[in-house]
Amino acid sequence: MNFREITDIFRDNDNFLILTHKSPDGDTLGTGFALCYFLRDMGKKANVVNSDSFPQRYAFMYEDYQPQEFDPEYVIAVDIADPQLIGSSLAQFQQPGTVDLCIDHHVSNKEFAKLTYVDANASASALIMYQLFKYTGREISDLTAKCLYTGIATDTGCFKYENTTPQAHIACAELMAYNIDFAAVNRKMFDVKSRARLAVEQAVTSKMEYFFGGQCSMIVLTTRMIEECGVDPAEFDGLASIPLQVEGVKIGITVKQRHENVYKISVRTTEDTDASEFCRRFGGGGHIRASGCEIHGDLETVKAKLLEGVRELGFDD
Amino acid sequence: MNFREITDIFRDNDNFLILTHKSPDGDTLGTGFALCYFLRDMGKKANVVNSDSFPQRYAFMYEDYQPQEFDPEYVIAVDIADPQLIGSSLAQFQQPGTVDLCIDHHVSNKEFAKLTYVDANASASALIMYQLFKYTGREISDLTAKCLYTGIATDTGCFKYENTTPQAHIACAELMAYNIDFAAVNRKMFDVKSRARLAVEQAVTSKMEYFFGGQCSMIVLTTRMIEECGVDPAEFDGLASIPLQVEGVKIGITVKQRHENVYKISVRTTEDTDASEFCRRFGGGGHIRASGCEIHGDLETVKAKLLEGVRELGFDD
């Protein structure tokens, strides 16, 4: 597939339904709403849907959005690598033959749609969408530009992560020509935390433990701690990056209780340590810097197993 | 002054001494070391000096740097807006006529050097230096590129702040063509904290107070708290951004005790509130989003004055 063919699809169809992935993030929503606004500006009808509700923190992308009345004729999935990620409320689109086109940047894309455009070198799906819009030669609105910027900024950790490419920087340099208040977007995406989230971070950080001369750090979240915080469980997402934020730490471990004697382990590492190798010895796996596994047993046993594993990686006191 | 004249200066002189500002940050060091390596690659002698020691967190820019033996013939200050910022250990260069050239991006530059090149639209001094190097047409080394990237990334908060320009993005897109492991640089600059810093943040965040229905937050640092933490006072720098990180907060106030009954106030605000106006009523001032002042009195009186000031800005419960 190429941009020419996608442009023809936009021209030849009407009444587009745009699917974004469940537990939506800035890239799937930024790409989805940008495409929706772009198609509407072409005079087409288009809606964005999600299996979950759109999170309030992304409201600046959809606060003036109104769903349109129509029977969907063409279904486009954005930033969705696997039909599972469409989510249960939209389960009808998990069936083969129900999604017409998928535009995505995940190398793991399962090619579940009738047509698939994947650019695994793109930092974000929003970057592909921006390049596609440029290809068409059509003007885009400030709001469309803001959605695209948000997608690229969030998926690259504000240009901080390894997946940031020169193309991502150049696209955002060009998007800054629109009236988008990128600094306010970044503040909302990267700096602002809810009071509940702050309390949760406080709770886990205050009990962080250090091992092997500070090269390994560990935080533990028991179901009891989660209950005691009395906040939405979503506030506990993404804590796994905390242990690695401490200077000198090479392997940061997050132990999260699922049930009695069942713990979900998230491991993050710096350059020298292979998180995937570490987790494989516990039946898990993942990426070289971010992996996970599940260990059964009481908390003390689980911690002892993990520390023994760290020692076997070559760490000592 | 233009790039042509600076290029002539590089060609016509030898034995360069490069001054960076006291309490050095990523931009002054990135610009300074980049210039030093560039001049050495031209066959010149060059050293970088600072009134303070070079902080360990920037070691990746200078770990293979060795001072050269020579009598300085040409003195260049980088990222230094005011001779005060040269610092007491290099006080001889605070005298008029001792600095030959200053390259800087601060609009407030006092033009204290014999020659001054200021581009106040540049996001960072390192961005000016990059554009200058490009102008010369000379190759730069990977290490020089890494220093320039660090300067631009740190002064823009990793492309997050309002001062980020399209030119900053484009320069970094180009610098990524060098072998610089920008993700490791960003991790070190933006994600990693010392255990002492983490403890300090814990201490102040756990006692954060909220007023006016959560629109105002305040942290207090007494000299006793600072002593009790038992860490290097430098660990207490830059805490003023913490109160504003909480969702819903529009004015974040940091109260730091200097002496008995003397408090330094730092104020940070979001779009709707003028921090400078707020601080002016206490005899201080600054920028619209970041200002400061000093208030005398006991802690309760100081807090009451501040909250009365917030109420007068139009905040209510």
Chai-1 contact restraints between the chains, C-beta under 6 A:
chainA,res_idxA,chainB,res_idxB,connection_type,confidence,min_distance_angstrom,max_distance_angstrom,comment,restraint_id
A,C158,B,C158,contact,1.0,0.0,6.0,A-B,restraint_1
A,C158,B,K160,contact,1.0,0.0,6.0,A-B,restraint_2
A,F159,B,F159,contact,1.0,0.0,6.0,A-B,restraint_3
A,K160,B,C158,contact,1.0,0.0,6.0,A-B,restraint_4
A,K160,B,N186,contact,1.0,0.0,6.0,A-B,restraint_5
A,Y161,B,A183,contact,1.0,0.0,6.0,A-B,restraint_6
A,E162,B,A183,contact,1.0,0.0,6.0,A-B,restraint_7
A,P166,B,A173,contact,1.0,0.0,6.0,A-B,restraint_8
A,P166,B,M176,contact,1.0,0.0,6.0,A-B,restraint_9
A,H169,B,H169,contact,1.0,0.0,6.0,A-B,restraint_10
A,H169,B,C172,contact,1.0,0.0,6.0,A-B,restraint_11
A,H169,B,A173,contact,1.0,0.0,6.0,A-B,restraint_12
A,I170,B,A173,contact,1.0,0.0,6.0,A-B,restraint_13
A,C172,B,H169,contact,1.0,0.0,6.0,A-B,restraint_14
A,A173,B,P166,contact,1.0,0.0,6.0,A-B,restraint_15
A,A173,B,H169,contact,1.0,0.0,6.0,A-B,restraint_16
A,A173,B,I170,contact,1.0,0.0,6.0,A-B,restraint_17
A,M176,B,P166,contact,1.0,0.0,6.0,A-B,restraint_18
A,A183,B,Y161,contact,1.0,0.0,6.0,A-B,restraint_19
A,A183,B,E162,contact,1.0,0.0,6.0,A-B,restraint_20
A,N186,B,K160,contact,1.0,0.0,6.0,A-B,restraint_21
A,D191,B,Q245,contact,1.0,0.0,6.0,A-B,restraint_22
A,V192,B,E247,contact,1.0,0.0,6.0,A-B,restraint_23
A,K193,B,Q245,contact,1.0,0.0,6.0,A-B,restraint_24
A,S194,B,E247,contact,1.0,0.0,6.0,A-B,restraint_25
A,R195,B,V246,contact,1.0,0.0,6.0,A-B,restraint_26
A,Q202,B,S206,contact,1.0,0.0,6.0,A-B,restraint_27
A,S206,B,Q202,contact,1.0,0.0,6.0,A-B,restraint_28
A,Q245,B,D191,contact,1.0,0.0,6.0,A-B,restraint_29
A,Q245,B,K193,contact,1.0,0.0,6.0,A-B,restraint_30
A,V246,B,R195,contact,1.0,0.0,6.0,A-B,restraint_31
A,E247,B,V192,contact,1.0,0.0,6.0,A-B,restraint_32
A,E247,B,S194,contact,1.0,0.0,6.0,A-B,restraint_33
